[in-house]
């Protein structure tokens, strides 16, 4: 099988020749740039090669075609052009992480240094605008800077929370189509497209680190309060957002077609370690109507399978995700309550593709021994891969300071599972 065949079979619940593997195709299935640099050197023996930081909010690195082939990775990503800080991944320049790792960052990755050594980063790379992210001195990731003025209830306007949602230009649609065609022509990989504007209430996007002066409700705490206290406001935001997104889906479906096999729809988290953080009725009332419209539009206009990311314990919500039309669940956080992989496979394995869950990134991968990593990976593949419907990935991104020996043990276990 080619990698594209492997992904297609997996998504259609047919068992491929070996488990399908994704690392780096999405912003929730990647590898921290410093960890990736050490992995690349260990696998390819190339010293001094600077990894590109393609997702600067989480400092994720690009898995280039050479490394992707060496590791047996099957899936490639087709994201939007801009990062979460609003600038394009272009015009690469050198940068050094706090731990001394040399990397490449986009040309508009412009930072200034505070008196305590922390780094400030700016929306669209414009240092004349208020900074939208901060990385503490010696830190690993950027935190969003909340730039919301005080809330005046009678002046709240849903349009202010819609500033980032708009119809794609013809040039943007052509760009997606051209890149999808190039991927289809130049690689045998399966592909997942990052749909723009379909993330309903994703808290990572609420602070709008990509906007110079965001308006509306942009404070994380205030947004969560609003899910209970200002539902009418959120319904107006979600309804208008969905209308725009459906138009974009119809246009992208015609332009991209079957050159991609899956679409990343939404990354809104609904789980904690112990269970969902909202009730099923609340989920159904506030989110389901919009997810159903989005998934219906995608399934009508395209052959794509739809990808729902949600961390934590979401066992109780999986039937709702399925009713809403999602085909893929990521990341399958097996360490959370009620997320036992054997139980999930038995109850939902014919209905949903589990994308992730191959190894615990909270405990085993960063802190275990290589033999423990190997054992866990083999066990997860044995549980989740039979019959298709499982794309191997870790539980969310592989983090900084993860021992490269453990990452190598993970990939060895993946290879050995095919024997």
C-alpha positions as CSV (number, residue, x, y, z in Angstrom):
1,X,0.0,0.0,0.0
2,X,1.0,3.6,-0.5
3,X,0.6,5.9,2.4
4,X,-2.4,7.4,0.8
5,X,-4.0,4.0,0.3
6,X,-3.2,3.2,4.0
7,X,-4.9,6.4,5.2
8,X,-7.9,5.8,3.0
9,X,-8.3,2.2,4.1
10,X,-8.0,3.2,7.8
11,X,-10.6,6.0,7.6
12,X,-13.0,3.5,5.9
13,X,-12.5,0.9,8.6
14,X,-10.5,-1.5,6.5
15,X,-7.4,-2.9,8.0
16,X,-4.3,-1.7,6.1
17,X,-1.0,-3.6,5.5
18,X,0.4,-1.9,8.6
19,X,-0.8,0.8,11.0
20,X,-1.1,4.3,9.5
21,X,1.1,6.9,11.1
22,X,0.8,10.6,11.5
23,X,3.3,13.0,13.1
24,X,3.4,16.7,12.0
25,X,0.2,16.8,9.8
26,X,-1.7,19.0,12.3
27,X,-1.1,21.4,15.1
28,X,-2.2,18.7,17.6
29,X,-0.2,15.8,16.3
30,X,3.3,17.4,16.1
31,X,6.6,17.4,17.8
32,X,8.3,20.2,19.7
33,X,11.0,21.8,17.5
34,X,13.9,21.1,20.0
35,X,12.8,17.5,20.4
36,X,12.4,17.1,16.6
37,X,15.9,18.5,16.0
38,X,17.5,15.9,18.2
39,X,15.3,13.1,16.6
40,X,16.3,14.2,13.2
41,X,20.0,14.1,14.0
42,X,19.6,10.7,15.6
43,X,17.7,9.2,12.6
44,X,19.5,10.9,9.7
45,X,22.9,11.7,11.3
46,X,22.8,15.2,10.0
47,X,24.2,17.6,12.5
48,X,23.5,21.3,12.5
49,X,20.3,21.1,10.4
50,X,17.9,23.8,11.6
51,X,14.3,22.6,12.0
52,X,11.6,25.0,10.8
53,X,9.2,26.2,13.6
54,X,6.0,26.0,11.6
55,X,3.6,26.5,14.6
56,X,5.2,29.1,16.9
57,X,2.5,29.2,19.5
58,X,3.4,25.6,20.5
59,X,6.8,25.8,18.9
60,X,6.2,22.8,16.7
61,X,8.7,21.8,14.1
62,X,8.3,20.8,10.5
63,X,8.8,17.1,9.7
64,X,10.5,17.4,6.3
65,X,9.9,14.8,3.5
66,X,13.3,13.1,4.1
67,X,12.6,12.5,7.8
68,X,9.0,11.6,7.1
69,X,10.1,8.9,4.8
70,X,12.8,7.6,7.2
71,X,10.3,7.4,10.0
72,X,7.5,5.8,8.0
73,X,5.0,8.7,8.5
74,X,2.0,8.4,6.2
75,X,0.1,11.7,6.6
76,X,0.9,15.2,5.4
77,X,-0.8,18.4,6.4
78,X,-2.4,21.1,4.3
79,X,-2.8,24.0,6.8
80,X,-3.6,27.6,6.2
81,X,-0.8,29.9,5.3
82,X,-0.8,31.9,8.5
83,X,0.3,30.9,12.0
84,X,-1.6,31.6,15.2
85,X,0.3,34.9,15.5
86,X,-1.0,36.0,12.1
87,X,2.1,35.9,9.9
88,X,2.9,33.5,7.1
89,X,5.4,30.6,7.3
90,X,7.8,32.2,4.9
91,X,11.1,34.1,4.6
92,X,12.9,31.8,7.1
93,X,15.5,33.2,9.5
94,X,17.7,31.7,12.2
95,X,16.7,31.7,15.9
96,X,18.0,30.0,19.0
97,X,15.7,28.3,21.5
98,X,16.4,29.0,25.2
99,X,18.0,25.6,25.5
100,X,20.5,26.5,22.8
101,X,18.8,24.6,19.9
102,X,19.3,26.4,16.6
103,X,16.1,26.5,14.5
104,X,14.5,28.5,11.7
105,X,11.5,30.8,12.3
106,X,9.3,32.8,9.9
107,X,10.6,36.2,8.8
108,X,7.9,38.0,10.7
109,X,8.5,36.0,13.9
110,X,9.6,39.3,15.6
111,X,10.3,39.2,19.3
112,X,11.5,41.8,21.9
113,X,13.0,41.0,25.3
114,X,11.6,42.2,28.5
115,X,13.7,43.3,31.5
116,X,13.4,39.8,33.1
117,X,14.5,38.1,29.9
118,X,11.0,37.0,28.7
119,X,10.2,37.2,25.0
120,X,7.3,39.1,23.6
121,X,5.9,38.2,20.2
122,X,3.6,40.4,18.0
123,X,0.5,39.8,15.8
124,X,1.4,39.8,12.1
125,X,5.0,40.5,13.3
126,X,4.1,44.2,13.9
127,X,6.1,45.4,16.8
128,X,4.1,48.7,16.9
129,X,1.1,46.7,18.0
130,X,0.6,45.4,21.5
131,X,2.3,42.0,21.9
132,X,0.0,39.0,21.8
133,X,2.3,36.3,23.3
134,X,4.9,35.9,26.0
135,X,7.5,33.2,26.5
136,X,9.1,33.4,30.0
137,X,12.8,33.4,30.2
138,X,14.1,29.9,29.9
139,X,10.6,28.8,28.8
140,X,9.4,26.5,26.0
141,X,6.2,27.9,24.7
142,X,4.3,31.2,24.2
143,X,1.4,32.1,26.4
144,X,-1.4,34.2,25.0
145,X,-1.5,37.8,26.3
146,X,-5.1,38.8,27.1
147,X,-5.8,42.1,25.5
148,X,-9.5,42.5,26.3
149,X,-10.7,45.8,27.6
150,X,-13.2,45.7,30.5
151,X,-16.6,44.2,29.6
152,X,-19.5,46.6,29.3
153,X,-22.5,44.3,29.0
154,X,-24.8,46.7,27.2
155,X,-22.2,47.4,24.6
156,X,-21.3,43.8,23.8
157,X,-21.7,43.2,20.1
158,X,-21.3,39.6,18.6
159,X,-19.8,41.2,15.4
160,X,-16.7,41.9,17.5
161,X,-16.1,38.2,17.9
162,X,-16.5,37.6,14.2
163,X,-13.7,39.8,13.0
164,X,-11.5,36.8,12.1
165,X,-14.2,34.9,10.2
166,X,-14.6,35.9,6.5
167,X,-15.2,34.5,3.1
168,X,-12.0,33.2,1.5
169,X,-10.7,35.1,-1.5
170,X,-10.5,33.4,-4.9
171,X,-6.7,33.6,-4.5
172,X,-6.9,31.8,-1.1
173,X,-9.1,29.0,-2.5
174,X,-6.7,28.6,-5.5
175,X,-3.8,28.4,-3.1
176,X,-5.3,25.5,-1.2
177,X,-6.1,23.8,-4.5
178,X,-2.7,24.3,-5.9
179,X,-1.0,23.0,-2.7
180,X,-3.3,20.0,-2.6
181,X,-2.6,19.2,-6.2
182,X,1.2,19.5,-5.6
183,X,1.0,17.2,-2.6
184,X,-1.0,14.7,-4.6
185,X,1.4,14.8,-7.5
186,X,4.7,14.9,-5.6
187,X,4.0,12.6,-2.7
188,X,2.2,9.3,-2.1
189,X,1.1,10.5,1.3
190,X,-2.4,10.8,2.7
191,X,-3.4,14.3,3.5
192,X,-5.5,16.3,6.0
193,X,-6.7,19.8,5.3
194,X,-6.9,22.4,8.1
195,X,-10.3,24.0,7.4
196,X,-10.3,27.7,8.1
197,X,-13.0,29.3,10.4
198,X,-14.7,26.1,11.5
199,X,-13.4,25.9,15.1
200,X,-16.6,26.5,17.2
201,X,-15.5,28.1,20.5
202,X,-11.9,26.8,20.5
203,X,-10.4,28.5,23.6
204,X,-6.9,28.6,22.0
205,X,-8.3,31.0,19.4
206,X,-10.4,33.2,21.7
207,X,-7.5,35.6,22.7
208,X,-7.0,36.1,18.9
209,X,-3.2,36.3,19.1
210,X,-3.3,36.9,15.4
211,X,-5.2,40.1,15.6
212,X,-3.5,43.4,16.4
213,X,-6.3,44.8,18.5
214,X,-9.1,42.2,19.1
215,X,-12.5,43.3,20.1
216,X,-15.3,41.4,21.8
217,X,-14.9,38.7,24.5
218,X,-11.2,37.7,24.4
219,X,-10.4,36.7,27.9
220,X,-10.3,33.0,28.5
221,X,-12.1,33.2,31.9
222,X,-14.7,35.6,30.5
223,X,-15.3,33.3,27.6
224,X,-16.0,30.3,29.8
225,X,-18.3,32.4,31.9
226,X,-20.1,33.3,28.7
227,X,-20.8,29.6,27.9
228,X,-23.2,29.7,30.8
229,X,-24.1,33.3,31.2
230,X,-24.2,34.7,27.6
231,X,-25.4,31.9,25.5
232,X,-27.5,34.1,23.3
233,X,-24.4,36.1,22.4
234,X,-22.4,32.9,21.6
235,X,-25.2,31.5,19.5
236,X,-25.1,34.6,17.4
237,X,-21.4,34.3,17.0
238,X,-21.5,30.6,16.2
239,X,-24.4,30.9,13.8
240,X,-22.7,33.6,11.7
241,X,-19.4,31.9,11.9
242,X,-21.0,28.7,10.6
243,X,-22.7,30.5,7.7
244,X,-19.4,31.8,6.5
245,X,-17.7,28.5,7.0
246,X,-20.2,26.6,5.0
247,X,-19.7,28.9,2.0
248,X,-15.9,28.3,2.3
249,X,-16.4,24.5,2.6
250,X,-18.4,24.4,-0.6
251,X,-15.8,26.4,-2.5
252,X,-12.9,24.4,-1.1
253,X,-14.6,21.1,-1.8
254,X,-14.9,21.9,-5.5
255,X,-11.4,23.2,-5.7
256,X,-9.5,20.5,-3.6
257,X,-11.7,17.5,-4.2
258,X,-10.3,14.1,-3.4
259,X,-6.7,15.2,-3.2
260,X,-7.1,15.2,0.6
261,X,-8.7,12.4,2.6
262,X,-9.6,14.2,5.9
263,X,-10.4,17.7,7.2
264,X,-9.5,19.1,10.6
265,X,-12.7,20.8,11.6
266,X,-12.5,21.8,15.3
267,X,-10.1,21.7,18.2
268,X,-12.4,22.8,21.0
269,X,-11.6,20.8,24.2
270,X,-14.5,19.3,26.2
271,X,-12.7,17.0,28.6
272,X,-10.9,17.2,31.8
273,X,-8.9,14.3,33.3
274,X,-12.0,13.2,35.2
275,X,-14.8,13.7,32.7
276,X,-16.5,16.3,30.4
277,X,-16.4,19.8,31.8
278,X,-19.9,20.5,30.6
279,X,-23.1,18.5,30.6
280,X,-24.5,16.6,27.6
281,X,-27.5,18.9,27.4
282,X,-25.2,21.9,27.5
283,X,-23.1,20.5,24.7
284,X,-26.1,19.6,22.6
285,X,-27.7,23.0,23.1
286,X,-24.6,25.2,22.5
287,X,-22.4,23.2,20.1
288,X,-24.3,20.4,18.3
289,X,-26.4,22.6,16.0
290,X,-23.3,24.1,14.4
291,X,-21.2,21.0,14.2
292,X,-24.1,19.2,12.5
293,X,-24.3,22.0,9.9
294,X,-20.5,22.0,9.3
295,X,-20.2,18.2,9.0
296,X,-23.3,18.0,6.8
297,X,-21.8,20.6,4.4
298,X,-18.5,18.7,4.3
299,X,-20.0,15.3,3.7
300,X,-22.3,16.8,1.0
301,X,-19.5,18.7,-0.9
302,X,-16.5,16.4,-0.4
303,X,-15.3,12.9,0.3
304,X,-13.4,14.0,3.3
305,X,-13.6,12.4,6.8
306,X,-14.0,15.0,9.5
307,X,-11.6,15.3,12.4
308,X,-12.6,16.4,15.9
309,X,-9.9,17.2,18.5
310,X,-10.8,17.2,22.1
311,X,-8.5,16.5,25.0
312,X,-9.5,14.7,28.2
313,X,-12.3,12.4,29.2
314,X,-14.9,12.6,26.5
315,X,-16.3,9.1,26.6
316,X,-19.7,10.4,27.5
317,X,-19.7,12.7,24.6
318,X,-18.6,10.3,21.9
319,X,-22.2,9.4,20.9
320,X,-22.9,13.1,20.5
321,X,-19.8,13.6,18.3
322,X,-21.0,10.7,16.1
323,X,-24.5,12.1,15.9
324,X,-23.0,15.5,14.9
325,X,-21.3,13.8,12.0
326,X,-17.7,13.6,13.1
327,X,-15.7,10.6,11.7
328,X,-12.4,11.0,13.6
329,X,-11.6,11.5,17.3
330,X,-8.3,12.9,18.4
331,X,-6.3,12.5,20.6
332,X,-7.8,9.5,22.5
333,X,-6.4,10.5,25.9
334,X,-6.2,7.0,27.4
335,X,-4.9,8.3,30.8
336,X,-8.2,10.1,31.4
337,X,-11.2,8.7,33.1
338,X,-13.4,6.3,31.1
339,X,-11.0,6.4,28.1
340,X,-9.7,2.8,28.3
341,X,-8.7,1.9,24.7
342,X,-10.1,-1.6,24.8
343,X,-13.5,-0.3,25.9
344,X,-13.4,2.5,23.2
345,X,-12.5,0.1,20.5
346,X,-15.2,-2.3,21.4
347,X,-18.0,0.3,21.7
348,X,-17.1,2.7,18.9
349,X,-14.4,1.1,16.8
350,X,-16.7,0.6,13.8
351,X,-18.1,4.1,13.8
352,X,-15.1,6.4,14.6
353,X,-11.5,6.5,13.6
354,X,-9.2,6.9,16.6
355,X,-6.4,9.3,15.7
356,X,-3.8,9.2,18.4
357,X,-3.6,7.5,21.8
358,X,-0.6,5.4,20.8
359,X,1.5,6.5,23.8
360,X,1.1,8.6,26.9
361,X,2.8,12.0,26.5
362,X,2.1,12.9,30.1
363,X,4.0,10.0,31.7
364,X,5.3,7.1,29.6
365,X,7.0,8.9,26.7
366,X,8.7,11.8,28.7
367,X,9.5,9.9,31.9
368,X,9.5,6.2,31.2
369,X,12.3,3.9,30.1
370,X,12.6,3.0,26.4
371,X,11.4,-0.5,27.1
372,X,8.3,0.9,28.8
373,X,7.6,3.1,25.8
374,X,8.0,0.2,23.4
375,X,5.7,-2.1,25.4
376,X,3.0,0.6,25.7
377,X,3.1,1.4,21.9
378,X,2.9,-2.3,20.9
379,X,-0.1,-2.8,23.3
380,X,-2.0,0.2,22.0
381,X,-1.5,-0.9,18.4
382,X,-2.6,-4.4,19.2
383,X,-5.8,-3.0,20.8
384,X,-6.7,-0.2,18.4
385,X,-5.4,-1.2,14.9
386,X,-7.3,-4.4,14.1
387,X,-10.0,-3.8,11.5
388,X,-8.8,-0.4,10.6
389,X,-10.0,2.9,12.2
390,X,-6.8,3.8,13.9
391,X,-4.2,6.3,12.9
392,X,-1.1,6.1,15.2
393,X,-0.1,9.3,16.9
394,X,0.8,10.1,20.5
395,X,-1.6,11.6,22.9
396,X,-1.3,15.2,21.6
397,X,2.0,16.7,20.6
398,X,5.3,15.3,21.7
399,X,6.7,17.8,24.2
400,X,10.0,19.5,24.9
401,X,12.6,17.5,26.9
402,X,11.2,14.2,25.8
403,X,14.2,11.8,25.6
404,X,15.1,11.0,22.0
405,X,15.8,7.4,23.1
406,X,12.1,7.2,24.0
407,X,10.9,8.6,20.7
408,X,13.2,6.2,18.9
409,X,11.7,3.3,20.9
410,X,8.2,4.5,19.9
411,X,9.1,4.4,16.2
412,X,10.8,1.0,16.6
413,X,7.6,-0.4,18.2
414,X,5.6,1.0,15.3
415,X,7.9,-0.7,12.7
416,X,8.0,-4.0,14.6
417,X,4.2,-4.1,14.8
418,X,4.1,-4.7,11.1
419,X,6.2,-7.8,11.2
